[in-house]
Structure formats: structure tokens, C-alpha cells
């Protein structure tokens, strides 16, 4: 395969960091605090979704009385307290993959729905912030995932065409965002496998970051 990949753009939650299980837990706990019976499947439906899309989605399930921003603030409060006490868990193979990509001279960026302050905090706690040339976060993008804007912005920040960037994602919403930006989407499933709508969009799919690292010669 011809060498066309010049950059790699990483999602964060569920891809680099094992935080999706925490997001699921604390979304449900925060919703319960306000009297709503939120379940795992509801959280899976908003993975990587920007607030402007997640709010109407959840209100369509729980009704207009569901105060998305209040519940999200409570979720952030609970999750930050947990991470402060317990630290943050990296996905298997993350360090090795980042080192391999850096040694190959590829440019690296993050494209996450999470805001900049928490992105900096999480990646610093994980000890991997220094690997990235650029961070593009949800609070800087008008139209977040599943729209393509965040991947277009990340590729632009790296000074690369989207076509020359791998996009690493764990969720269908993220894959759609990367695909529509004309990046090359690679899925490393976390809480769910690619569905029939997602599979045709994939440039590759691997069980773990370690497996992806082992197959870099094929992808690049």
C-alpha cells in the first residue's frame, strides 16, 4: 500500500482512555439524582455526540423536563471526584502505539467531544499529553460529532488533508464524523461492535490498540 498516511487523529474517551464505562455509570447516577431512570443503552446512544444533539435525543426519551445540562454537570462532578481518587485507566497498548507513531514521524492530534480543560487533565493524568501536536475539543467546535467539523479542524490544525489522516474511534457516531470528513476511519470497539451502518464506513477495525500497532505496516 502506498504511503499516504501523514497523520493520525485520536478520539479520547473509550479509545485511548477506559472512561466510557465511567461515563455510563455516572450518566446513570446523575440522571437518577434528578429522578430519571437512565440506563446503559441510553448512554450508548449519545456516545461522542455533541451537547446540541445529545440534548434533544435524551429529551425525546425522558421528556422535556429532562434538564440535560444539569444532569451533565452532575455527571462531570461525580466522574471528576472518582478520577481524582482513583486515577484514570489507559487502554491496552496506548503507550506503545503512540511511541510507534511518533518514531515514524507522523503528526498526531486529538479530536474529542470533551472540553479542553478536562482533555488536558485526563491526558496529563494518563501521561500521554506530550505526544500530541494538536488538541481539538468539543467546546471549540460549533457542530460536534457526528458532524465532520471536528475532524476537518483537527486535520487542518496538523496542516494535512483529511484524506492523509487515519481517524481512530470506538463509537459509530465518531466513525460517521471521521468518514464524512474524508479521513480514513479505524474502529477499535469499546462498549459495542460496529453495526451494519458503521461497517461500510471503516478503513479498518481492530480488537485493541495493541493489535492496531502490530498492523501499522499494513495500514500505513
Phi and psi restraints in degrees (value plus and minus 20) as a CYANA .aco file:
   2 UNK   PHI     -85.3   -45.3
   2 UNK   PSI     126.8   166.8
   3 UNK   PHI     -95.6   -55.6
   3 UNK   PSI      81.9   121.9
   4 UNK   PHI    -140.4  -100.4
   4 UNK   PSI     -33.1     6.9
   5 UNK   PHI    -105.3   -65.3
   5 UNK   PSI      98.9   138.9
   6 UNK   PHI    -132.6   -92.6
   6 UNK   PSI     -36.0     4.0
   7 UNK   PHI    -167.0  -127.0
   7 UNK   PSI     139.4   179.4
   8 UNK   PHI    -151.9  -111.9
   8 UNK   PSI     107.6   147.6
   9 UNK   PHI    -131.2   -91.2
   9 UNK   PSI     104.9   144.9
  10 UNK   PHI    -125.2   -85.2
  10 UNK   PSI     112.0   152.0
  11 UNK   PHI     -88.1   -48.1
  11 UNK   PSI     150.1   190.1
  12 UNK   PHI    -134.3   -94.3
  12 UNK   PSI     -87.4   -47.4
  13 UNK   PHI     -90.1   -50.1
  13 UNK   PSI     104.2   144.2
  14 UNK   PHI      65.8   105.8
  14 UNK   PSI     -35.3     4.7
  15 UNK   PHI    -125.0   -85.0
  15 UNK   PSI     -77.5   -37.5
  16 UNK   PHI    -112.7   -72.7
  16 UNK   PSI     -57.7   -17.7
  17 UNK   PHI    -137.2   -97.2
  17 UNK   PSI     120.9   160.9
  18 UNK   PHI    -104.3   -64.3
  18 UNK   PSI      42.1    82.1
  19 UNK   PHI    -125.1   -85.1
  19 UNK   PSI     -32.2     7.8
  20 UNK   PHI     -82.4   -42.4
  20 UNK   PSI     -55.4   -15.4
  21 UNK   PHI     -85.6   -45.6
  21 UNK   PSI     -52.9   -12.9
  22 UNK   PHI     -93.1   -53.1
  22 UNK   PSI     -60.6   -20.6
  23 UNK   PHI     -80.3   -40.3
  23 UNK   PSI     -62.3   -22.3
  24 UNK   PHI     -81.0   -41.0
  24 UNK   PSI     -69.2   -29.2
  25 UNK   PHI     -79.9   -39.9
  25 UNK   PSI     -67.8   -27.8
  26 UNK   PHI    -104.4   -64.4
  26 UNK   PSI     -43.2    -3.2
  27 UNK   PHI     -81.0   -41.0
  27 UNK   PSI     -66.4   -26.4
  28 UNK   PHI     -85.4   -45.4
  28 UNK   PSI     -61.4   -21.4
  29 UNK   PHI     -87.0   -47.0
  29 UNK   PSI     -60.3   -20.3
  30 UNK   PHI     -86.8   -46.8
  30 UNK   PSI     -61.4   -21.4
  31 UNK   PHI     -83.7   -43.7
  31 UNK   PSI     -61.2   -21.2
  32 UNK   PHI     -82.3   -42.3
  32 UNK   PSI     -55.3   -15.3
  33 UNK   PHI     -77.6   -37.6
  33 UNK   PSI     -54.0   -14.0
  34 UNK   PHI    -117.9   -77.9
  34 UNK   PSI     -11.9    28.1
  35 UNK   PHI      70.0   110.0
  35 UNK   PSI       0.3    40.3
  36 UNK   PHI    -133.3   -93.3
  36 UNK   PSI     118.2   158.2
  37 UNK   PHI    -111.3   -71.3
  37 UNK   PSI      51.3    91.3
  38 UNK   PHI    -100.8   -60.8
  38 UNK   PSI     117.3   157.3
  39 UNK   PHI    -141.6  -101.6
  39 UNK   PSI     150.7   190.7
  40 UNK   PHI     -73.6   -33.6
  40 UNK   PSI     -63.1   -23.1
  41 UNK   PHI     -83.6   -43.6
  41 UNK   PSI     -49.1    -9.1
  42 UNK   PHI     -89.1   -49.1
  42 UNK   PSI     -59.1   -19.1
  43 UNK   PHI     -88.3   -48.3
  43 UNK   PSI     -60.5   -20.5
  44 UNK   PHI     -79.2   -39.2
  44 UNK   PSI     -52.4   -12.4
  45 UNK   PHI     -89.4   -49.4
  45 UNK   PSI     -37.9     2.1
  46 UNK   PHI    -133.7   -93.7
  46 UNK   PSI      -9.0    31.0
  47 UNK   PHI     -78.0   -38.0
  47 UNK   PSI     108.4   148.4
  48 UNK   PHI      48.3    88.3
  48 UNK   PSI     -19.2    20.8
  49 UNK   PHI     -94.3   -54.3
  49 UNK   PSI     116.3   156.3
  50 UNK   PHI     -85.7   -45.7
  50 UNK   PSI     135.5   175.5
  51 UNK   PHI     -76.6   -36.6
  51 UNK   PSI     -58.0   -18.0
  52 UNK   PHI     -84.4   -44.4
  52 UNK   PSI     -41.3    -1.3
  53 UNK   PHI    -119.5   -79.5
  53 UNK   PSI     -54.5   -14.5
  54 UNK   PHI     -88.6   -48.6
  54 UNK   PSI     -57.6   -17.6
  55 UNK   PHI     -79.1   -39.1
  55 UNK   PSI     -75.1   -35.1
  56 UNK   PHI     -85.0   -45.0
  56 UNK   PSI     -51.4   -11.4
  57 UNK   PHI     -81.8   -41.8
  57 UNK   PSI     -67.5   -27.5
  58 UNK   PHI     -91.6   -51.6
  58 UNK   PSI     -55.0   -15.0
  59 UNK   PHI     -87.9   -47.9
  59 UNK   PSI     -47.1    -7.1
  60 UNK   PHI     -88.9   -48.9
  60 UNK   PSI     -41.5    -1.5
  61 UNK   PHI    -113.3   -73.3
  61 UNK   PSI     -66.6   -26.6
  62 UNK   PHI    -123.3   -83.3
  62 UNK   PSI     -26.9    13.1
  63 UNK   PHI      78.8   118.8
  63 UNK   PSI     146.8   186.8
  64 UNK   PHI     -87.0   -47.0
  64 UNK   PSI     -36.7     3.3
  65 UNK   PHI     -95.8   -55.8
  65 UNK   PSI     -29.4    10.6
  66 UNK   PHI     -92.5   -52.5
  66 UNK   PSI      88.6   128.6
  67 UNK   PHI    -107.0   -67.0
  67 UNK   PSI      72.1   112.1
  68 UNK   PHI     -75.0   -35.0
  68 UNK   PSI     -65.5   -25.5
  69 UNK   PHI     -91.0   -51.0
  69 UNK   PSI     -53.6   -13.6
  70 UNK   PHI     -88.5   -48.5
  70 UNK   PSI     -63.9   -23.9
  71 UNK   PHI     -84.6   -44.6
  71 UNK   PSI     -62.2   -22.2
  72 UNK   PHI     -83.7   -43.7
  72 UNK   PSI     -61.0   -21.0
  73 UNK   PHI     -81.3   -41.3
  73 UNK   PSI     -60.7   -20.7
  74 UNK   PHI     -86.0   -46.0
  74 UNK   PSI     -60.0   -20.0
  75 UNK   PHI     -81.2   -41.2
  75 UNK   PSI     -63.5   -23.5
  76 UNK   PHI     -83.0   -43.0
  76 UNK   PSI     -63.5   -23.5
  77 UNK   PHI     -78.4   -38.4
  77 UNK   PSI     -68.4   -28.4
  78 UNK   PHI     -85.9   -45.9
  78 UNK   PSI     -62.6   -22.6
  79 UNK   PHI     -89.9   -49.9
  79 UNK   PSI     -60.6   -20.6
  80 UNK   PHI     -82.6   -42.6
  80 UNK   PSI     -58.6   -18.6
  81 UNK   PHI     -84.3   -44.3
  81 UNK   PSI     -60.4   -20.4
  82 UNK   PHI     -84.8   -44.8
  82 UNK   PSI     -65.8   -25.8
  83 UNK   PHI     -86.3   -46.3
  83 UNK   PSI     -57.7   -17.7
  84 UNK   PHI     -80.3   -40.3
  84 UNK   PSI     -54.8   -14.8
  85 UNK   PHI    -106.8   -66.8
  85 UNK   PSI     -54.8   -14.8
  86 UNK   PHI    -132.9   -92.9
  86 UNK   PSI     -28.3    11.7
  87 UNK   PHI      60.4   100.4
  87 UNK   PSI    -190.5  -150.5
  88 UNK   PHI    -149.4  -109.4
  88 UNK   PSI     119.2   159.2
  89 UNK   PHI    -121.2   -81.2
  89 UNK   PSI     107.6   147.6
  90 UNK   PHI    -105.6   -65.6
  90 UNK   PSI     132.7   172.7
  91 UNK   PHI     -92.8   -52.8
  91 UNK   PSI     127.1   167.1
  92 UNK   PHI     -75.4   -35.4
  92 UNK   PSI     108.0   148.0
  93 UNK   PHI      68.7   108.7
  93 UNK   PSI     -20.0    20.0
  94 UNK   PHI     -81.1   -41.1
  94 UNK   PSI     -70.2   -30.2
  95 UNK   PHI     -79.6   -39.6
  95 UNK   PSI     -64.1   -24.1
  96 UNK   PHI     -85.3   -45.3
  96 UNK   PSI     -60.1   -20.1
  97 UNK   PHI     -85.3   -45.3
  97 UNK   PSI     -66.5   -26.5
  98 UNK   PHI     -81.4   -41.4
  98 UNK   PSI     -59.6   -19.6
  99 UNK   PHI     -85.9   -45.9
  99 UNK   PSI     -62.5   -22.5
 100 UNK   PHI     -81.6   -41.6
 100 UNK   PSI     -65.1   -25.1
 101 UNK   PHI     -86.5   -46.5
 101 UNK   PSI     -59.0   -19.0
 102 UNK   PHI     -84.9   -44.9
 102 UNK   PSI     -60.9   -20.9
 103 UNK   PHI     -85.5   -45.5
 103 UNK   PSI     -46.9    -6.9
 104 UNK   PHI    -101.9   -61.9
 104 UNK   PSI     -25.8    14.2
 105 UNK   PHI      60.3   100.3
 105 UNK   PSI      -1.6    38.4
 106 UNK   PHI     -99.4   -59.4
 106 UNK   PSI     126.4   166.4
 107 UNK   PHI    -101.2   -61.2
 107 UNK   PSI     122.2   162.2
 108 UNK   PHI    -146.1  -106.1
 108 UNK   PSI     117.3   157.3
 109 UNK   PHI    -158.6  -118.6
 109 UNK   PSI     142.4   182.4
 110 UNK   PHI    -134.1   -94.1
 110 UNK   PSI     117.6   157.6
 111 UNK   PHI    -150.0  -110.0
 111 UNK   PSI      79.8   119.8
 112 UNK   PHI    -149.5  -109.5
 112 UNK   PSI     126.7   166.7
 113 UNK   PHI     -91.9   -51.9
 113 UNK   PSI     -36.7     3.3
 114 UNK   PHI     -89.7   -49.7
 114 UNK   PSI     129.1   169.1
 115 UNK   PHI     -91.5   -51.5
 115 UNK   PSI     146.4   186.4
 116 UNK   PHI     -84.7   -44.7
 116 UNK   PSI     -61.9   -21.9
 117 UNK   PHI     -80.3   -40.3
 117 UNK   PSI     -67.3   -27.3
 118 UNK   PHI     -93.6   -53.6
 118 UNK   PSI     -52.2   -12.2
 119 UNK   PHI     -80.5   -40.5
 119 UNK   PSI     -68.4   -28.4
 120 UNK   PHI     -78.2   -38.2
 120 UNK   PSI     -64.4   -24.4
 121 UNK   PHI     -83.7   -43.7
 121 UNK   PSI     -67.8   -27.8
 122 UNK   PHI     -84.4   -44.4
 122 UNK   PSI     -66.2   -26.2
 123 UNK   PHI     -91.0   -51.0
 123 UNK   PSI     -50.5   -10.5
 124 UNK   PHI     -87.4   -47.4
 124 UNK   PSI     -66.2   -26.2
 125 UNK   PHI     -79.9   -39.9
 125 UNK   PSI     -54.8   -14.8
 126 UNK   PHI     -99.8   -59.8
 126 UNK   PSI     -31.1     8.9
 127 UNK   PHI      55.1    95.1
 127 UNK   PSI       6.1    46.1
 128 UNK   PHI    -144.4  -104.4
 128 UNK   PSI     -18.2    21.8
 129 UNK   PHI     -76.6   -36.6
 129 UNK   PSI     -56.3   -16.3
 130 UNK   PHI     -87.0   -47.0
 130 UNK   PSI     -35.5     4.5
 131 UNK   PHI     -94.4   -54.4
 131 UNK   PSI     -40.5    -0.5
 132 UNK   PHI    -117.6   -77.6
 132 UNK   PSI     113.8   153.8
 133 UNK   PHI     -97.7   -57.7
 133 UNK   PSI     -53.4   -13.4
 134 UNK   PHI    -164.4  -124.4
 134 UNK   PSI     127.1   167.1
 135 UNK   PHI    -143.0  -103.0
 135 UNK   PSI     106.0   146.0
 136 UNK   PHI    -139.3   -99.3
 136 UNK   PSI      98.7   138.7
 137 UNK   PHI    -136.9   -96.9
 137 UNK   PSI     142.4   182.4
 138 UNK   PHI     -80.7   -40.7
 138 UNK   PSI     -49.1    -9.1
 139 UNK   PHI     -97.9   -57.9
 139 UNK   PSI     -22.6    17.4
 140 UNK   PHI    -128.6   -88.6
 140 UNK   PSI     -19.0    21.0
 141 UNK   PHI    -138.7   -98.7
 141 UNK   PSI     107.0   147.0
 142 UNK   PHI     -87.6   -47.6
 142 UNK   PSI     -61.6   -21.6
 143 UNK   PHI    -139.1   -99.1
 143 UNK   PSI      78.1   118.1
 144 UNK   PHI     -98.1   -58.1
 144 UNK   PSI    -194.1  -154.1
 145 UNK   PHI     -77.0   -37.0
 145 UNK   PSI     120.3   160.3
 146 UNK   PHI    -109.3   -69.3
 146 UNK   PSI     -13.0    27.0
 147 UNK   PHI     -88.3   -48.3
 147 UNK   PSI     136.6   176.6
 148 UNK   PHI    -101.9   -61.9
 148 UNK   PSI     -24.7    15.3
 149 UNK   PHI     -74.3   -34.3
 149 UNK   PSI     -60.5   -20.5
 150 UNK   PHI     -89.5   -49.5
 150 UNK   PSI     -54.0   -14.0
 151 UNK   PHI     -95.0   -55.0
 151 UNK   PSI     -56.0   -16.0
 152 UNK   PHI     -81.3   -41.3
 152 UNK   PSI     -63.0   -23.0
 153 UNK   PHI     -86.5   -46.5
 153 UNK   PSI     -59.2   -19.2
 154 UNK   PHI     -86.9   -46.9
 154 UNK   PSI     -63.3   -23.3
 155 UNK   PHI     -83.6   -43.6
 155 UNK   PSI     -61.7   -21.7
 156 UNK   PHI     -81.9   -41.9
 156 UNK   PSI     -61.2   -21.2
 157 UNK   PHI     -82.1   -42.1
 157 UNK   PSI     -52.4   -12.4
 158 UNK   PHI    -101.0   -61.0
 158 UNK   PSI     -29.4    10.6
 159 UNK   PHI      55.8    95.8
 159 UNK   PSI      10.5    50.5
 160 UNK   PHI    -148.0  -108.0
 160 UNK   PSI     129.2   169.2
 161 UNK   PHI     -86.5   -46.5
 161 UNK   PSI     127.2   167.2
 162 UNK   PHI     -76.8   -36.8
 162 UNK   PSI     -55.4   -15.4
 163 UNK   PHI     -80.9   -40.9
 163 UNK   PSI     -39.7     0.3
 164 UNK   PHI    -119.4   -79.4
 164 UNK   PSI      -4.0    36.0
 165 UNK   PHI    -142.5  -102.5
 165 UNK   PSI     109.9   149.9
 166 UNK   PHI     -95.0   -55.0
 166 UNK   PSI     125.0   165.0
 167 UNK   PHI    -143.3  -103.3
 167 UNK   PSI      97.3   137.3
 168 UNK   PHI    -118.9   -78.9
 168 UNK   PSI     103.3   143.3
 169 UNK   PHI    -161.7  -121.7
 169 UNK   PSI     137.0   177.0
 170 UNK   PHI    -133.6   -93.6
 170 UNK   PSI     -30.5     9.5
 171 UNK   PHI    -142.2  -102.2
 171 UNK   PSI     131.8   171.8
 172 UNK   PHI     -78.7   -38.7
 172 UNK   PSI     -58.5   -18.5
 173 UNK   PHI     -82.4   -42.4
 173 UNK   PSI     -59.3   -19.3
 174 UNK   PHI     -88.8   -48.8
 174 UNK   PSI     -60.0   -20.0
 175 UNK   PHI     -82.0   -42.0
 175 UNK   PSI     -63.2   -23.2
 176 UNK   PHI     -80.3   -40.3
 176 UNK   PSI     -63.2   -23.2
 177 UNK   PHI     -79.4   -39.4
 177 UNK   PSI     -68.3   -28.3
 178 UNK   PHI     -86.1   -46.1
 178 UNK   PSI     -61.5   -21.5
 179 UNK   PHI     -83.9   -43.9
 179 UNK   PSI     -65.5   -25.5
 180 UNK   PHI     -88.9   -48.9
 180 UNK   PSI     -40.3    -0.3
 181 UNK   PHI    -102.0   -62.0
 181 UNK   PSI     -28.2    11.8
 182 UNK   PHI      55.7    95.7
 182 UNK   PSI       1.3    41.3
 183 UNK   PHI     -96.9   -56.9
 183 UNK   PSI     156.0   196.0
 184 UNK   PHI    -123.6   -83.6
 184 UNK   PSI      81.6   121.6
 185 UNK   PHI     -98.7   -58.7
 185 UNK   PSI     109.7   149.7
 186 UNK   PHI    -141.3  -101.3
 186 UNK   PSI     105.7   145.7
 187 UNK   PHI    -123.6   -83.6
 187 UNK   PSI     112.3   152.3
 188 UNK   PHI    -139.4   -99.4
 188 UNK   PSI      72.7   112.7
 189 UNK   PHI     -78.8   -38.8
 189 UNK   PSI     124.0   164.0
 190 UNK   PHI    -134.9   -94.9
 190 UNK   PSI     -99.9   -59.9
 191 UNK   PHI    -112.6   -72.6
 191 UNK   PSI     -31.8     8.2
 192 UNK   PHI    -172.7  -132.7
 192 UNK   PSI     131.1   171.1
 193 UNK   PHI    -102.6   -62.6
 193 UNK   PSI     140.8   180.8
 194 UNK   PHI     -82.7   -42.7
 194 UNK   PSI     114.9   154.9
 195 UNK   PHI    -109.3   -69.3
 195 UNK   PSI    -198.3  -158.3
 196 UNK   PHI     -87.3   -47.3
 196 UNK   PSI     -44.0    -4.0
 197 UNK   PHI     -97.9   -57.9
 197 UNK   PSI     -48.4    -8.4
 198 UNK   PHI    -105.8   -65.8
 198 UNK   PSI     -56.9   -16.9
 199 UNK   PHI     -73.5   -33.5
 199 UNK   PSI     -62.8   -22.8
 200 UNK   PHI     -87.6   -47.6
 200 UNK   PSI     -33.7     6.3
 201 UNK   PHI    -108.4   -68.4
 201 UNK   PSI     -29.6    10.4
 202 UNK   PHI    -104.4   -64.4
 202 UNK   PSI     115.5   155.5
 203 UNK   PHI    -104.5   -64.5
 203 UNK   PSI     -46.5    -6.5
 204 UNK   PHI    -189.1  -149.1
 204 UNK   PSI     142.2   182.2
 205 UNK   PHI    -168.4  -128.4
 205 UNK   PSI     110.0   150.0
 206 UNK   PHI    -155.2  -115.2
 206 UNK   PSI     132.3   172.3
 207 UNK   PHI     -91.4   -51.4
 207 UNK   PSI     -45.7    -5.7
 208 UNK   PHI    -177.3  -137.3
 208 UNK   PSI     146.0   186.0
 209 UNK   PHI     -85.2   -45.2
 209 UNK   PSI     -50.8   -10.8
 210 UNK   PHI     -83.3   -43.3
 210 UNK   PSI     -63.8   -23.8
 211 UNK   PHI     -85.4   -45.4
 211 UNK   PSI     -60.7   -20.7
 212 UNK   PHI     -78.6   -38.6
 212 UNK   PSI     -64.6   -24.6
 213 UNK   PHI     -79.4   -39.4
 213 UNK   PSI     -58.8   -18.8
 214 UNK   PHI     -87.9   -47.9
 214 UNK   PSI     -43.4    -3.4
 215 UNK   PHI    -126.1   -86.1
 215 UNK   PSI      -4.7    35.3
 216 UNK   PHI     -78.4   -38.4
 216 UNK   PSI     -57.3   -17.3
 217 UNK   PHI     -81.9   -41.9
 217 UNK   PSI     -51.0   -11.0
 218 UNK   PHI     -95.7   -55.7
 218 UNK   PSI     -63.3   -23.3
 219 UNK   PHI     -91.8   -51.8
 219 UNK   PSI     -55.8   -15.8
